[in-house]
Amino acid sequence: GDIFRRHGDYRQALHSYEQALDLLAAMEKEDPANGGTRMRKANACNGAAFSLTGLGDLATASRRFHEALDLTSTGMKSEASGEDALYAASDSYAG
């Protein structure tokens, strides 16, 4: 999704991020305690939100940014939180 988004193909980028979110949801069901999956999901939510912003769908973009914040806030509260959680949260706030 990142490559499509950076080249302005927001519709294709959004499709890629949504596919990633579907895969990550399945992974999360298998291992709910996996913080790495949660952070990847937050990054995909941010990417989808930036793509939605590019498409002019600001209401849905806002919901995706808030979803990413919810995911990262859980990650930042854990002992294992690191730079990934901070970067994902900052992207959400910047959006």
C-alpha positions as CSV (number, residue, x, y, z in Angstrom):
1,G,0.0,0.0,0.0
2,D,2.8,2.4,0.8
3,I,4.2,2.5,-2.8
4,F,0.7,3.1,-4.3
5,R,0.0,5.8,-1.7
6,R,3.3,7.6,-2.3
7,H,2.5,7.6,-6.0
8,G,-1.0,9.0,-5.6
9,D,-2.9,5.8,-6.4
10,Y,-5.0,6.1,-3.2
11,R,-7.7,3.7,-4.3
12,Q,-5.2,0.9,-4.9
13,A,-3.3,1.8,-1.8
14,L,-6.5,1.5,0.3
15,H,-7.3,-1.9,-1.3
16,S,-3.8,-3.1,-0.3
17,Y,-4.1,-1.8,3.3
18,E,-7.5,-3.4,3.6
19,Q,-6.1,-6.8,2.5
20,A,-3.3,-6.4,5.0
21,L,-5.9,-5.6,7.8
22,D,-7.8,-8.8,6.9
23,L,-4.7,-10.9,7.1
24,L,-3.6,-9.2,10.4
25,A,-7.1,-9.8,11.9
26,A,-6.7,-13.5,11.2
27,M,-3.3,-13.5,12.7
28,E,-4.6,-11.7,15.7
29,K,-7.3,-14.3,16.3
30,E,-4.6,-17.0,16.3
31,D,-2.4,-15.2,18.8
32,P,-4.2,-12.3,20.5
33,A,-1.2,-11.5,22.8
34,N,1.2,-10.8,19.8
35,G,2.0,-7.1,20.1
36,G,3.8,-7.1,16.8
37,T,0.6,-8.0,15.0
38,R,-1.1,-5.2,16.8
39,M,1.6,-2.7,15.7
40,R,1.4,-3.8,12.1
41,K,-2.3,-3.5,12.3
42,A,-1.9,0.1,13.6
43,N,0.5,0.9,10.7
44,A,-2.0,-0.5,8.2
45,C,-4.8,1.5,9.7
46,N,-2.7,4.7,9.4
47,G,-1.9,3.9,5.8
48,A,-5.5,3.3,5.0
49,A,-6.4,6.5,6.8
50,F,-3.9,8.5,4.8
51,S,-5.2,6.9,1.6
52,L,-8.8,7.8,2.6
53,T,-7.6,11.3,3.2
54,G,-6.2,11.4,-0.3
55,L,-9.6,10.2,-1.6
56,G,-11.4,12.9,0.3
57,D,-13.2,10.5,2.7
58,L,-12.2,12.4,5.9
59,A,-14.8,10.9,8.2
60,T,-13.7,7.3,7.5
61,A,-10.0,8.4,7.6
62,S,-10.6,9.9,11.1
63,R,-12.1,6.6,12.3
64,R,-9.1,4.7,11.0
65,F,-6.7,7.1,12.7
66,H,-8.6,6.6,16.0
67,E,-8.5,2.8,15.5
68,A,-4.7,3.0,15.1
69,L,-4.4,5.1,18.2
70,D,-6.4,2.6,20.2
71,L,-4.1,-0.2,19.0
72,T,-0.9,1.8,19.8
73,S,-2.1,3.0,23.2
74,T,-2.3,-0.7,24.2
75,G,1.2,-1.3,22.8
76,M,2.7,1.7,24.6
77,K,1.4,0.6,27.9
78,S,3.3,-2.8,27.7
79,E,6.8,-3.3,28.8
80,A,7.8,-4.4,25.3
81,S,6.7,-1.1,23.7
82,G,9.3,0.5,21.6
83,E,9.8,2.9,18.7
84,D,7.3,1.1,16.5
85,A,4.4,2.0,18.9
86,L,5.7,5.6,19.2
87,Y,6.0,6.0,15.4
88,A,2.5,4.5,14.8
89,A,1.0,6.8,17.4
90,S,2.7,9.9,16.0
91,D,1.5,9.1,12.5
92,S,-2.1,8.8,13.9
93,Y,-1.9,12.1,15.6
94,A,-0.3,13.7,12.6
95,G,-3.2,12.4,10.4
